[in-house]
């Protein structure tokens, strides 16, 4: 069964010309953890998602794939 995409972190990073490593450094998180978020292997907490949106200067809604 294929993984279902839930977040758009990787897409937003690419749109901004940023890397997983850059985001990991900004959030003081392990680069492997950020990589797993970007591949949708695991999801950040809601609090972390808000932190990510602040760092990337986007609305938190832009980081989530709509189910509608």
TALIN-V396938 format. One record per pair of residues at least 24 apart in sequence whose C-alpha atoms are under 7 Angstrom apart, sorted by the first residue. I is the first residue (numbers start at 1). J is the second residue. D is the distance in Angstrom with one decimal. If there is no record, write none. Layout:
I;J;D
I;J;D
This chain:
5;40;5.8
6;40;6.6
6;64;6.1
6;65;5.4
7;40;6.7
7;63;5.5
7;64;4.4
7;65;5.5
8;63;4.7
8;64;5.6
8;65;6.3
9;38;5.6
9;63;5.6
10;38;4.8
